[in-house]
Amino acid sequence: MTKTESLALQDGSRIAVIGAGPAGSMFSYFFLNMAELVGLQADVDMYEPRQFCHRGPSGCNHCGGIVSESLVQRLATEGINLPGNIVQRGIESYTLHMDVCDVEIATPLSEKRIAAIYRGNGPKASSPEAADSFDGYLQELAQDKGATIVRRLVTGISRDGERMSVQCADQTSDNYDLVVVAAGVNSRLLDILESDMPSFRQPDRTKTFICEFHLGEELINKTFGPSMHVFLLDIPRLEFAALIPKGDYVTLCLLGDNIDEELMEQFFRSPEVRNCFPQKMIPPHVCHCYPRINLKPSRPIYGDRLVMIGDSGSTRLFKDGIGASYRTAKAAAKTVIFHGVGADSFKHHYAPLCQRIDHDNLVGKFVFNIAGLVQKARFARRGVLRMTRNEQQQSEGPRRMSGVLWDLFSGSASYTNVFMRTLHPAYFGSLIWNLVASNLRRGIASNDPANEGEGSHARH
């Protein structure tokens, strides 16, 4: 990587964006917006072989599909207003399932909601009108700004003198003044770059599991309602599990340490999971995938005329990948427009954001380790249940545990923010009291409203 202080784009410059998911499409949208403001004439080609108007695997983009209300509002300020046909269902609460019982967590302050979406155009065998693609919508916005979609699979990136060369599977190639890599960690391009570029190391990744159950909207309304169902179970290697209602379908998302058949079987055997479905029977899924997710960022994430955004660079651990795509895409676009496309420009104006995301992820790993201890300790689950239930039953007063759980599940706040709130004396004191009260003989008696129903589907 050379240290060039100011490589600037000129009128007629050409930019290649590899991948037209949220990160790539938002970069193109922001770049062309800013270029218009400063009077820069540049061409943007977005390389994306998939068409998200297809249903099933060919139009899938491997995502549980959750967008927080705070991100929806932030996108709206950028002129990206999600139409009603994109949002499959508004999620108004979380239902937390544990072996000691369940508790429903209402949206904090009646303002934080969650939008359930499809990144692609819906599951296999779904009807054409069942879903509209979030990623497809963002692509259209970028195209409306002037970006061009190139339906080719990129198989290589290299330097060609003072420019960058993009090679495709059909043996074609083209030269650009800047290449933006937004291919995601499920693309083979990162494997190819690692083998071709000795200095490059792709992100650390882990395998997850996502599948779709077809139940019909009426049955989903009766059984799941406008709630996302989250599981805190003592299953080794399972970090997060959720059932997300979307139209006629329910999406299951399992995150953890390389999800495999053994872990999945243990999850599906759990009474807490079976009790969520009609007649306590888990139906066959209509489609599934094992997408990989980013655990640690690429290195390096920039060079002269080259930058990596979204999952290809830095993203949030387990949560809010779309939000991280928005932040990295906008930061990269601002850097390119106002500071240049040299390595030093990215180092000083783009990398600091990625470093903040990476540092927050370190806190996130610690938070999930603490959550793992709660998963393994029944007495701790009782305390969490009691504290959360008491908060949900009160009409006024702080809901400290409820807010922490909401933001941890949704990704609406940074992990650092969530962790710092758990250090508040009032939070810590209330948790200790509820741990003691819920585990005393009287505290776990059936007449304690905070433990009402405990054991109705517990494992013994």
Stockholm file with secondary structure:
# STOCKHOLM 1.0

chainA/1-460         MTKTESLALQDGSRIAVIGAGPAGSMFSYFFLNMAELVGLQADVDMYEPRQFCHRGPSGCNHCGGIVSESLVQRLATEGINLPGNIVQRGIESYTLHMDVCDVEIATPLSEKRIAAIYRGNGPKASSPEAADSFDGYLQELAQDKGATIVRRLVTGISRDGERMSVQCADQTSDNYDLVVVAAGVNSRLLDILESDMPSFRQPDRTKTFICEFHLGEELINKTFGPSMHVFLLDIPRLEFAALIPKGDYVTLCLLGDNIDEELMEQFFRSPEVRNCFPQKMIPPHVCHCYPRINLKPSRPIYGDRLVMIGDSGSTRLFKDGIGASYRTAKAAAKTVIFHGVGADSFKHHYAPLCQRIDHDNLVGKFVFNIAGLVQKARFARRGVLRMTRNEQQQSEGPRRMSGVLWDLFSGSASYTNVFMRTLHPAYFGSLIWNLVASNLRRGIASNDPANEGEGSHARH
#=GR chainA/1-460 SS CCCCSCCCCCTTEEEEEECCSHHHHHHHHHHHHHHHHHTCCEEEEEECCCCTTSCSGGGCCCCCCEEEHHHHHHHHHTTCCCCTTTEEEEECEEEEEETTEEEEEECGGGTCCEEEEBSSSCSTTCCTTSCCBHHHHHHHHHHHHTCEEECCCEEEEEEETTEEEEEETTSCEEEESEEEECCCTTSTHHHHHHHHCTTCBCCEEEECEEEEEECCHHHHHHHTTTEEEEECCCCTTEEEEEEEEETTEEEEEEEESSCCHHHHHHHHHCHHHHTTSGGGCCCCCSEEECCEEEEECCBCCEETTEEECGGGSCCCSSSCHHHHHHHHHHHHHHHHHHTCSSHHHHHHHTHHHHHHHHHHHHHHHHHHHHHHHHHHCHHHHHHHHHHHHHHHHCSSSCCHHHHHHHHHHHCCSCHHHHHHHHTSHHHHHHHHHHHHHHHSTTTTSTTCGGGTTTTSSCCC
#=GC SS_cons         CCCCSCCCCCTTEEEEEECCSHHHHHHHHHHHHHHHHHTCCEEEEEECCCCTTSCSGGGCCCCCCEEEHHHHHHHHHTTCCCCTTTEEEEECEEEEEETTEEEEEECGGGTCCEEEEBSSSCSTTCCTTSCCBHHHHHHHHHHHHTCEEECCCEEEEEEETTEEEEEETTSCEEEESEEEECCCTTSTHHHHHHHHCTTCBCCEEEECEEEEEECCHHHHHHHTTTEEEEECCCCTTEEEEEEEEETTEEEEEEEESSCCHHHHHHHHHCHHHHTTSGGGCCCCCSEEECCEEEEECCBCCEETTEEECGGGSCCCSSSCHHHHHHHHHHHHHHHHHHTCSSHHHHHHHTHHHHHHHHHHHHHHHHHHHHHHHHHHCHHHHHHHHHHHHHHHHCSSSCCHHHHHHHHHHHCCSCHHHHHHHHTSHHHHHHHHHHHHHHHSTTTTSTTCGGGTTTTSSCCC
//
